[in-house]
């Protein structure tokens, strides 16, 4: 099984190593730790991170993402065993993410309007 260092993963997903450490600390994506204490990410952890990046783009909070991942991680990984990686998940979640984003925007707009009165 291939494993990737935190630096390799950060570069692959164009995020900082601090972001990945935060995801680990919050229980969102927790990589394996070797005896030397270094974090290493498996293919399954990379899939989970791709899912996290998608949900972050939909402006979900880290707590919301943690809850979704904990509830759906096995399903996500099962769908990606055939090498489909993140494509099938993103196709299924795009309408949901758009709905969530639109609802959040609607609430934010109404909230701003209310407080400006």
C-alpha positions as CSV (number, residue, x, y, z in Angstrom):
1,X,0.0,0.0,0.0
2,X,1.4,3.4,-1.0
3,X,1.6,6.1,1.7
4,X,2.3,9.8,1.2
5,X,3.9,12.2,3.6
6,X,2.0,15.3,4.9
7,X,4.2,17.5,2.6
8,X,3.3,15.4,-0.5
9,X,-0.4,15.6,0.4
10,X,-0.2,19.3,1.0
11,X,1.3,19.9,-2.4
12,X,-1.1,17.6,-4.1
13,X,-4.2,19.3,-2.7
14,X,-2.6,22.8,-2.7
15,X,-3.2,23.3,1.1
16,X,-0.8,24.0,3.9
17,X,0.6,21.3,6.2
18,X,-1.0,23.3,9.0
19,X,-4.4,22.8,7.4
20,X,-3.8,19.0,7.3
21,X,-2.7,19.1,10.9
22,X,-5.9,20.9,11.8
23,X,-8.0,18.3,10.0
24,X,-6.2,15.7,12.0
25,X,-6.7,17.5,15.3
26,X,-10.5,18.1,14.6
27,X,-10.9,14.4,13.7
28,X,-11.8,15.1,10.1
29,X,-9.1,13.2,8.3
30,X,-6.6,11.4,10.6
31,X,-3.6,9.9,8.9
32,X,-1.7,7.0,10.2
33,X,1.3,7.8,12.4
34,X,4.6,5.9,12.2
35,X,6.9,5.2,15.1
36,X,8.8,8.4,14.3
37,X,5.5,10.4,14.8
38,X,5.3,11.4,11.1
39,X,1.9,11.5,9.5
40,X,1.3,9.3,6.4
41,X,-1.7,9.3,4.2
42,X,-3.1,6.2,2.5
43,X,-5.2,6.2,-0.7
44,X,-8.3,6.1,1.4
45,X,-7.2,9.1,3.4
46,X,-6.6,10.9,0.1
47,X,-10.1,10.1,-1.1
48,X,-11.4,11.5,2.2
49,X,-9.4,14.6,1.7
50,X,-10.7,15.1,-1.8
51,X,-14.2,14.9,-0.3
52,X,-13.2,17.5,2.4
53,X,-11.9,19.9,-0.3
54,X,-15.1,19.5,-2.2
55,X,-17.3,20.3,0.8
56,X,-15.1,23.2,1.8
57,X,-15.7,24.7,-1.6
58,X,-19.4,24.4,-0.8
59,X,-18.6,26.5,2.3
60,X,-19.5,23.8,4.9
61,X,-17.9,24.3,8.3
62,X,-15.3,21.8,9.5
63,X,-17.8,20.5,12.1
64,X,-20.4,19.8,9.4
65,X,-17.7,18.1,7.3
66,X,-16.6,16.0,10.2
67,X,-20.2,14.8,10.8
68,X,-20.8,14.0,7.1
69,X,-17.5,12.2,6.8
70,X,-18.1,10.1,9.9
71,X,-21.5,9.2,8.6
72,X,-20.6,8.4,5.0
73,X,-16.9,7.5,4.8
74,X,-17.4,3.8,4.1
75,X,-19.9,4.5,1.4
76,X,-17.5,7.0,-0.2
77,X,-14.6,4.6,-0.1
78,X,-16.8,1.7,-1.5
79,X,-17.8,3.9,-4.5
80,X,-14.2,4.7,-5.2
81,X,-12.7,1.2,-5.1
82,X,-12.9,0.8,-8.9
83,X,-10.4,3.7,-9.3
84,X,-13.1,6.3,-9.9
85,X,-11.5,8.3,-7.1
86,X,-13.6,11.3,-6.4
87,X,-15.7,11.6,-9.6
88,X,-18.7,9.6,-8.6
89,X,-18.9,11.3,-5.2
90,X,-18.7,14.7,-6.6
91,X,-21.5,13.9,-9.2
92,X,-23.8,12.8,-6.4
93,X,-23.0,15.6,-4.1
94,X,-22.9,18.5,-6.5
95,X,-26.7,19.1,-6.3
96,X,-26.6,18.8,-2.5
97,X,-23.6,21.1,-2.2
98,X,-25.3,23.7,-4.5
99,X,-28.5,23.5,-2.5
100,X,-26.6,24.0,0.7
101,X,-24.6,26.8,-0.7
102,X,-27.7,28.5,-2.1
103,X,-29.5,28.1,1.2
104,X,-26.6,29.5,3.2
105,X,-26.4,32.5,0.8
106,X,-30.1,33.1,1.2
107,X,-29.8,32.9,5.0
108,X,-26.8,35.2,5.0
109,X,-28.6,37.7,2.7
110,X,-31.7,37.7,4.9
111,X,-29.5,38.0,8.0
112,X,-27.7,41.0,6.6
113,X,-30.9,42.6,5.6
114,X,-32.5,42.1,9.0
115,X,-29.5,43.6,10.8
116,X,-29.4,46.6,8.5
117,X,-33.0,47.5,9.4
